[in-house]
Amino acid sequence: MENQDVFTGKQVRLVAADLEADCKLLAEWDRDSEYQRLLNSERAVRFNARQTQTFFEKEIGSMHFFMIQKLDDDRKIGMVDLSGFNWQVGNAWVGIGIGERAYWGKGYGTDAMRILLRYAFIELNLNRVTLNVFEINQRGLRSYQKAGFREEGREPKALLKAGARYDLIYMGILRSEWEAMQFDSLQEGSAQ
């Protein structure tokens, strides 16, 4: 594992954001109301590329933000970040979004999340990574479970999305749980 490129998975790699170019892409994805509903717990709003860039210029110092790039054609299809760090205890929050609908449900988000967890636990020496997901986002929930996250709690009917109420689900993964998954993967690989 030590010779593996930290930022490359099986389908995607995580790359540094080019704020000027990528904020145009983020603003384009923001036009998709379903994407926005799955990504954000707030009401739907529109941000142009300049507003998006201003936000990231202010926030980028407190987060580890990456664009998700496909390996086969270098197309940027989403973004992922770690933020909300508590360095004293080694915790952070993760957020992810696949902005290109054509790539939803095809494993790209799961691969990106696995890369980010490897980065979080190996490079940043974190102990825990947490996220929240909306009950309406069953595709995301399955993806997070595949990456090793476990449900830790719910806020019943805390979200209002498209006129309906949904639970807000909290999930997390500990470094020890992630390490056990890596060991299990190695065992399965050597048994074949």
C-alpha positions as a Markdown table, in Angstrom:
| # | Residue | x | y | z |
|---|---|---|---|---|
| 1 | Met | 0.0 | 0.0 | 0.0 |
| 2 | Glu | 2.9 | 2.4 | 0.7 |
| 3 | Asn | 3.8 | 2.6 | -3.0 |
| 4 | Gln | 0.2 | 3.3 | -4.1 |
| 5 | Asp | -0.6 | 6.8 | -5.4 |
| 6 | Val | -2.6 | 8.3 | -2.5 |
| 7 | Phe | -4.9 | 10.2 | -4.8 |
| 8 | Thr | -5.7 | 7.4 | -7.4 |
| 9 | Gly | -8.3 | 4.7 | -7.2 |
| 10 | Lys | -9.7 | 2.2 | -9.7 |
| 11 | Gln | -11.9 | 4.6 | -11.7 |
| 12 | Val | -11.0 | 8.1 | -10.6 |
| 13 | Arg | -8.3 | 10.3 | -9.1 |
| 14 | Leu | -8.6 | 13.3 | -6.8 |
| 15 | Val | -7.0 | 16.4 | -8.2 |
| 16 | Ala | -6.4 | 19.9 | -6.9 |
| 17 | Ala | -9.1 | 22.4 | -7.9 |
| 18 | Asp | -8.4 | 25.2 | -10.4 |
| 19 | Leu | -10.8 | 27.6 | -8.8 |
| 20 | Glu | -11.4 | 29.8 | -11.8 |
| 21 | Ala | -12.1 | 26.9 | -14.2 |
| 22 | Asp | -13.7 | 24.5 | -11.7 |
| 23 | Cys | -16.0 | 27.1 | -10.2 |
| 24 | Lys | -17.6 | 27.4 | -13.6 |
| 25 | Leu | -18.1 | 23.7 | -13.6 |
| 26 | Leu | -19.5 | 23.7 | -10.0 |
| 27 | Ala | -21.9 | 26.5 | -11.0 |
| 28 | Glu | -23.1 | 24.5 | -14.0 |
| 29 | Trp | -23.8 | 21.4 | -11.8 |
| 30 | Asp | -25.6 | 23.7 | -9.4 |
| 31 | Arg | -28.3 | 24.3 | -12.1 |
| 32 | Asp | -29.5 | 20.7 | -11.7 |
| 33 | Ser | -32.1 | 20.9 | -8.9 |
| 34 | Glu | -31.9 | 17.2 | -8.1 |
| 35 | Tyr | -28.2 | 17.4 | -7.6 |
| 36 | Gln | -28.7 | 20.4 | -5.4 |
| 37 | Arg | -31.3 | 18.6 | -3.3 |
| 38 | Leu | -29.0 | 15.7 | -2.7 |
| 39 | Leu | -26.0 | 17.8 | -1.9 |
| 40 | Asn | -27.4 | 20.5 | 0.3 |
| 41 | Ser | -29.8 | 20.5 | 3.3 |
| 42 | Glu | -30.7 | 24.2 | 2.7 |
| 43 | Arg | -33.3 | 25.5 | 0.3 |
| 44 | Ala | -32.5 | 25.5 | -3.4 |
| 45 | Val | -30.5 | 28.6 | -4.4 |
| 46 | Arg | -28.5 | 29.5 | -7.5 |
| 47 | Phe | -24.9 | 30.6 | -7.4 |
| 48 | Asn | -22.9 | 31.8 | -10.4 |
| 49 | Ala | -19.3 | 31.0 | -11.0 |
| 50 | Arg | -18.1 | 34.2 | -9.4 |
| 51 | Gln | -20.1 | 33.6 | -6.2 |
| 52 | Thr | -18.9 | 30.0 | -6.0 |
| 53 | Gln | -15.3 | 31.2 | -6.4 |
| 54 | Thr | -15.7 | 33.8 | -3.7 |
| 55 | Phe | -17.1 | 31.1 | -1.3 |
| 56 | Phe | -14.2 | 28.8 | -2.0 |
| 57 | Glu | -11.5 | 31.5 | -1.8 |
| 58 | Lys | -12.8 | 32.2 | 1.8 |
| 59 | Glu | -13.3 | 28.5 | 2.8 |
| 60 | Ile | -10.4 | 26.7 | 1.0 |
| 61 | Gly | -7.9 | 27.2 | 3.8 |
| 62 | Ser | -10.1 | 25.3 | 6.3 |
| 63 | Met | -10.8 | 22.3 | 4.0 |
| 64 | His | -9.1 | 19.7 | 1.9 |
| 65 | Phe | -11.0 | 20.1 | -1.4 |
| 66 | Phe | -10.5 | 18.0 | -4.5 |
| 67 | Met | -12.1 | 17.6 | -7.9 |
| 68 | Ile | -13.0 | 14.0 | -8.9 |
| 69 | Gln | -11.4 | 13.2 | -12.3 |
| 70 | Lys | -12.1 | 10.1 | -14.3 |
| 71 | Leu | -9.0 | 8.0 | -15.1 |
| 72 | Asp | -9.9 | 7.1 | -18.6 |
| 73 | Asp | -10.5 | 10.5 | -20.1 |
| 74 | Asp | -9.5 | 13.1 | -17.3 |
| 75 | Arg | -13.0 | 14.5 | -17.3 |
| 76 | Lys | -13.9 | 16.2 | -14.0 |
| 77 | Ile | -17.2 | 14.7 | -12.8 |
| 78 | Gly | -17.6 | 15.8 | -9.2 |
| 79 | Met | -16.0 | 17.1 | -6.0 |
| 80 | Val | -15.1 | 15.9 | -2.5 |
| 81 | Asp | -13.8 | 17.6 | 0.6 |
| 82 | Leu | -12.8 | 17.1 | 4.2 |
| 83 | Ser | -13.7 | 20.0 | 6.5 |
| 84 | Gly | -14.9 | 20.7 | 10.1 |
| 85 | Phe | -11.6 | 19.4 | 11.5 |
| 86 | Asn | -11.1 | 18.7 | 15.2 |
| 87 | Trp | -7.4 | 18.0 | 15.1 |
| 88 | Gln | -7.2 | 17.4 | 18.9 |
| 89 | Val | -9.2 | 14.2 | 18.5 |
| 90 | Gly | -8.6 | 13.5 | 14.8 |
| 91 | Asn | -12.1 | 14.0 | 13.4 |
| 92 | Ala | -13.4 | 15.5 | 10.2 |
| 93 | Trp | -16.5 | 15.8 | 8.1 |
| 94 | Val | -16.7 | 14.6 | 4.4 |
| 95 | Gly | -18.8 | 16.0 | 1.6 |
| 96 | Ile | -19.1 | 14.6 | -1.9 |
| 97 | Gly | -21.1 | 15.3 | -5.0 |
| 98 | Ile | -21.0 | 13.8 | -8.5 |
| 99 | Gly | -22.2 | 16.7 | -10.6 |
| 100 | Glu | -22.4 | 14.9 | -13.9 |
| 101 | Arg | -25.6 | 12.8 | -14.0 |
| 102 | Ala | -24.3 | 10.4 | -16.6 |
| 103 | Tyr | -21.9 | 9.1 | -13.9 |
| 104 | Trp | -24.4 | 8.6 | -11.1 |
| 105 | Gly | -24.8 | 5.0 | -9.8 |
| 106 | Lys | -21.7 | 3.7 | -11.6 |
| 107 | Gly | -19.2 | 3.5 | -8.7 |
| 108 | Tyr | -17.3 | 6.7 | -9.2 |
| 109 | Gly | -18.5 | 8.3 | -6.0 |
| 110 | Thr | -17.7 | 5.1 | -4.0 |
| 111 | Asp | -14.2 | 5.0 | -5.5 |
| 112 | Ala | -13.6 | 8.7 | -4.7 |
| 113 | Met | -14.8 | 8.2 | -1.2 |
| 114 | Arg | -12.4 | 5.2 | -0.7 |
| 115 | Ile | -9.5 | 7.4 | -1.9 |
| 116 | Leu | -10.5 | 10.2 | 0.4 |
| 117 | Leu | -10.7 | 7.8 | 3.4 |
| 118 | Arg | -7.2 | 6.5 | 2.6 |
| 119 | Tyr | -6.0 | 10.1 | 2.5 |
| 120 | Ala | -7.8 | 10.9 | 5.7 |
| 121 | Phe | -6.5 | 8.0 | 7.7 |
| 122 | Ile | -3.0 | 7.5 | 6.2 |
| 123 | Glu | -1.9 | 11.0 | 5.3 |
| 124 | Leu | -3.8 | 13.2 | 7.8 |
| 125 | Asn | -3.7 | 10.6 | 10.6 |
| 126 | Leu | -7.4 | 11.1 | 11.4 |
| 127 | Asn | -9.2 | 8.8 | 13.7 |
| 128 | Arg | -12.8 | 9.3 | 12.4 |
| 129 | Val | -14.6 | 10.6 | 9.4 |
| 130 | Thr | -18.3 | 11.6 | 9.6 |
| 131 | Leu | -20.9 | 12.6 | 7.1 |
| 132 | Asn | -24.6 | 13.1 | 6.9 |
| 133 | Val | -26.9 | 11.9 | 4.1 |
| 134 | Phe | -30.5 | 12.5 | 3.3 |
| 135 | Glu | -33.0 | 9.6 | 3.5 |
| 136 | Ile | -34.1 | 10.5 | 0.0 |
| 137 | Asn | -30.6 | 9.8 | -1.3 |
| 138 | Gln | -30.7 | 6.0 | -1.3 |
| 139 | Arg | -27.9 | 5.8 | -4.0 |
| 140 | Gly | -25.6 | 7.8 | -1.8 |
| 141 | Leu | -26.5 | 5.8 | 1.3 |
| 142 | Arg | -25.6 | 2.6 | -0.5 |
| 143 | Ser | -22.3 | 4.1 | -1.7 |
| 144 | Tyr | -21.3 | 5.2 | 1.8 |
| 145 | Gln | -22.0 | 1.8 | 3.2 |
| 146 | Lys | -19.8 | 0.2 | 0.5 |
| 147 | Ala | -17.0 | 2.5 | 1.5 |
| 148 | Gly | -17.4 | 1.4 | 5.1 |
| 149 | Phe | -19.6 | 4.0 | 6.8 |
| 150 | Arg | -22.1 | 2.9 | 9.4 |
| 151 | Glu | -25.3 | 4.6 | 10.3 |
| 152 | Glu | -24.9 | 6.2 | 13.8 |
| 153 | Gly | -28.2 | 8.1 | 14.2 |
| 154 | Arg | -31.1 | 10.0 | 12.6 |
| 155 | Glu | -33.0 | 13.2 | 12.9 |
| 156 | Pro | -36.5 | 12.1 | 11.9 |
| 157 | Lys | -38.2 | 14.3 | 9.3 |
| 158 | Ala | -35.5 | 17.0 | 9.7 |
| 159 | Leu | -35.4 | 17.8 | 6.0 |
| 160 | Leu | -37.9 | 19.4 | 3.7 |
| 161 | Lys | -37.1 | 18.4 | 0.1 |
| 162 | Ala | -39.5 | 19.0 | -2.9 |
| 163 | Gly | -42.5 | 19.3 | -0.5 |
| 164 | Ala | -41.8 | 16.1 | 1.5 |
| 165 | Arg | -40.1 | 15.4 | 4.9 |
| 166 | Tyr | -37.1 | 13.1 | 5.1 |
| 167 | Asp | -34.8 | 11.9 | 7.9 |
| 168 | Leu | -31.2 | 13.3 | 8.1 |
| 169 | Ile | -28.9 | 10.2 | 8.6 |
| 170 | Tyr | -25.6 | 10.5 | 10.4 |
| 171 | Met | -22.8 | 8.1 | 9.4 |
| 172 | Gly | -19.2 | 7.6 | 10.4 |
| 173 | Ile | -16.2 | 5.4 | 10.1 |
| 174 | Leu | -13.3 | 4.9 | 12.5 |
| 175 | Arg | -9.7 | 4.4 | 11.4 |
| 176 | Ser | -9.7 | 1.0 | 13.0 |
| 177 | Glu | -12.8 | 0.0 | 11.0 |
| 178 | Trp | -11.2 | 1.2 | 7.8 |
| 179 | Glu | -8.0 | -0.7 | 8.6 |
| 180 | Ala | -10.0 | -3.9 | 9.2 |
| 181 | Met | -11.6 | -3.5 | 5.8 |
| 182 | Gln | -8.2 | -3.1 | 4.2 |
| 183 | Phe | -7.0 | -6.3 | 5.9 |
| 184 | Asp | -10.1 | -8.1 | 4.8 |
| 185 | Ser | -9.6 | -7.0 | 1.2 |
| 186 | Leu | -6.0 | -8.2 | 1.3 |
| 187 | Gln | -7.2 | -11.6 | 2.6 |
| 188 | Glu | -9.8 | -11.9 | -0.1 |
| 189 | Gly | -7.2 | -11.0 | -2.8 |
| 190 | Ser | -4.7 | -13.6 | -1.6 |
| 191 | Ala | -7.4 | -16.3 | -1.3 |
| 192 | Gln | -8.2 | -16.0 | -5.1 |
